[in-house]
Amino acid sequence: MPLGDLATPRCVVGARQVYKKLLAGELEKVFLARDADPSLVQLILVEAQRQSLMVEWADSMKLLGRACAIQCKTAAAGIRKA
């Protein structure tokens, strides 16, 4: 799982921000945490699949937060298009 892809200034962190950017068509890749609340993840997952975006899964919200270089957990992250 290439979570190292999140070490970029184009990273978007948080389920709400990821969903907004996803609806705007601004993301090229989405990362979701396996232990996140399914109701949060489901909306993002469905929209990402509808747009045929690649979805990567992190083992935990804590691991995903670390990959994003933040000190708290996060359910979702994404990478904006260049």
C-alpha positions, -999 to 999 in steps of 0.1 A, spaced: 0 0 0 18 32 -12 8 56 16 40 74 8 20 90 -20 4 112 6 36 131 13 28 158 -11 14 193 -9 -15 181 -31 -28 160 -2 -64 166 11 -72 153 46 -105 145 63 -137 129 51 -156 161 46 -128 178 25 -122 146 5 -159 143 -3 -161 180 -14 -131 177 -37 -144 144 -50 -177 159 -60 -158 188 -77 -138 163 -97 -105 175 -83 -90 142 -70 -70 116 -88 -67 91 -59 -85 83 -26 -72 67 6 -97 53 31 -91 37 66 -105 3 72 -115 11 108 -134 43 99 -171 47 104 -188 29 75 -213 57 70 -184 82 63 -165 59 41 -194 46 21 -203 80 5 -167 85 -6 -162 50 -18 -194 51 -40 -185 84 -56 -148 73 -62 -160 42 -79 -185 62 -100 -156 84 -111 -134 53 -117 -107 66 -93 -82 43 -76 -90 37 -39 -63 25 -16 -71 12 19 -51 19 50 -52 -5 80 -62 22 104 -72 58 108 -41 64 129 -18 50 102 -35 71 75 -32 103 97 6 96 101 10 91 63 -7 126 59 18 141 84 -9 150 109 -10 141 145 -46 129 146 -65 101 130 -83 105 97 -109 84 79 -101 96 44 -74 114 24 -70 122 -12 -45 135 -38 -56 164 -59 -50 164 -97 -18 181 -108 
